[in-house]
Amino acid sequence: MSPTTLPAAGPEHGHVTFLGAGPGDPGLLTLRAVEALANADVLVAEHEVLDVVRTHARQGVAVVHTDTDPSSDPVPGTGTPQLTVVDSTSTTVGAPAVRDAAHLVMEAARGGRRVVRAVSGDPGLDTDAAAEMLACAAAGVPFEVVPGVATAVGVPAYAGVPLRDAEGTDVRFVDARTASDRCWTEVGASDGTVVVSTTLDSVAAAAGELVSAGRKPDTPMTVTVAGTTTRQRTWTATLGTVAQTLKQAKVLPSPDGGRPVIAVVGERSAAAQRDQLSWFESKPLFGWKVLVPRTKEQAASLSDQLRSYGAVPHEVPTIAVEPPRTPQQMERAVKGLVTGRYEWIAFTSVNAVKAVREKFEEYGLDARAFAGIKVAAVGDQTAKALIAFGVKPDLVPSGEQSAAGLLEDWPPYDPVFDPIDRVFLPRADIATETLVAGLIELGWEVDDVTAYRTVRASPPPAETREAIKGGGFDAVLFTSSSTVRNLVGIAGKPHNVTVIACIGPATAKTAEEHGLRVDVMSPEPSVHKLAEALADFGMKRRAAALEAGDPVTRPSERRPGARRRRSTT
C-alpha cells in the first residue's frame, strides 16, 4: 500500500476534539460542534456520520472515514475502527491506506493539526472514543470533548416515546450486543423503562431475554429504525408479539436485518400513547422524496420549508443561465446607473441580481453605484440576494410576490417629486411583459434590458432520470410552465404515481398538455404557498389512510398498477 500523507505540519502540538454527531439528524449538532468542524484541519468520522458533519467542515480539510469493507480490516475481530483517507486537497493518497483510528488521530495531532474525531451519538458513550481519549492523555496531546445527543435518548424522543413520566420512572440503558446475563437479570427484575440498543434481527431475542428475566410478555414495546432521519420507522408491539409484528410488517426476514435499532420497553414508557406523541413521523410529508426543478441556490429556502414538513427535497436544475448574446445593451444600462439615467432599478429574480453584480465586478464597481437610485425587489429571495450584495431594497411587495404584486405597491410617476422618469429593468430573455406594461401605465419610461438568457439545463444523472420515470419520487413541484417542458425534455415524464403540484393555472395547463394529472394547485403564485399546498395534500392523505385503518404510505410505495384518484385539492 502507498503511504498516506496528511497535511503539512503546523505547530509542534496539535489538538483533538472528540465530537458527538448525534443520532442522525444534522440539526441536532451543537453550536460548539459546528464551530469545531469549521476550524478542523483533519476530520476523522465514522462512515455513518460523515454526511452529518462534513457539511460544516471548511474547504480543504483532510477527510477520513471508517472503512465499510470488512475484508480490508487488517486486524479482523478486534472491534477497533479502521479508517481510510478518502480525499483531501493537501493529502497524497495512493492505494486506500487503512489505519487504526487512534494511531491516525495521534499522528495528525502530533503534527500540529486540529483534529476532529466525530462519532455517532455521544463520545462519552463510545468505547472506541474513550480509548482514543486515553491515548491522547497518555501522549500529552491536548483534547476536548463536545457532547452530542445520545442515540438512546434522541431516537425515543423522535419516535414520540418519553422515557420518564410524572412519577419519575426509573430508566435503564442496555446494549444488547454486549449485555451480560447479570445485566438482563437486573433490568428484568425492575419495573422501570428499558432502552435497548440492538439490531433489527436481534430485537426478538432481546425481548426474549427480558421475558426470561421476569418481564411480562404483554409489556409495551416500541422498535425504531433509522431514528431521527426521514427514513425513521417505528413499530408498536409487546415483548411477546414483537417478532410477529415485525414479520407482519414484512421487515423480517430481511437482508438488512443487521441495521441498528432502539427499542423502548416499559409499562410507563408511553408506548401506548404514541399515536398522540409521534410528532416526527406524523409530519405531513414525512419521508416523501420531492423533486424540486431548481438549482440548490434557487431552491434553498423552498427545500428548507419542505424539510420542515418531513420531506427529502431533491434539486434538479431544469434551466441554465447564460449571458445575453449581445452584451452592449446591458453595458449601456449599467453605465447609465452611474451617470444618473435612472430613478429606479427593478429586480425580478435572483438571477437578475447576479447578472448586474457580475457586470459591476467587471467594471470595478460595487454597491455604492446604487447611491441615489431607488431599488425594487420582486420578493424576499431577491431582496436577500440584494442585501448580500450590500443593497437594501426600497420596495418589496407587501402582498403577492410577483410582477403584479410589485405593481400594486409601485408609486406612479410624479414630475414634482421624481426628477427622473426612467426605470432600469434587467431581466431574463423569456420574461413576460406584465411589469413593463404596468410601469408604462403608471407613467414611467422603462429600459427593458436582457440581463441573462435561460436555456434548458443538461440532463440529470441516469439514476435520477430513472427515478423520475419509474416512480421513485413521491411528488414534483412545478414552479413555471418552462420547468414542466424542460424537466420532461431532459429527464422524461414523471411516473403516474408521482403527485404533481403546480404553482398556478398556466403551469397546470402545461402539465396537462404533457399528459400529467395535476393533484395540487397553489392558492397563489408563490413557491412557498405551493409547498404549503403540497403539505396540506399530504396531511389529508395521511388522515384518510388512518381513518380507513390503512397503513400510512408514501405515493411511491403504491402497488404497481394502482389507479390514482383524481384530487379535488
Beta strands, then each sheet from edge to edge (+ up, - down):
strand 1: 15-20
strand 2: 42-45
strand 3: 62-66
strand 4: 82-87
strand 5: 98-100
strand 6: 114-119
strand 7: 143-146
strand 8: 171-175
strand 9: 193-199
strand 10: 220-225
strand 11: 233-238
strand 12: 260-265
strand 13: 289-292
strand 14: 312-315
strand 15: 319-322
strand 16: 344-347
strand 17: 374-377
strand 18: 422-428
strand 19: 445-456
strand 20: 475-478
strand 21: 499-502
strand 22: 520-521
sheet 1: 5+ 4- 3+ 2+ 6+ 1+ 7+
sheet 2: 8+ 9+ 12- 10+ 11-
sheet 3: 14+ 13+ 20+ 21+ 22+
sheet 4: 15+ 19- 18- 16- 17-
end
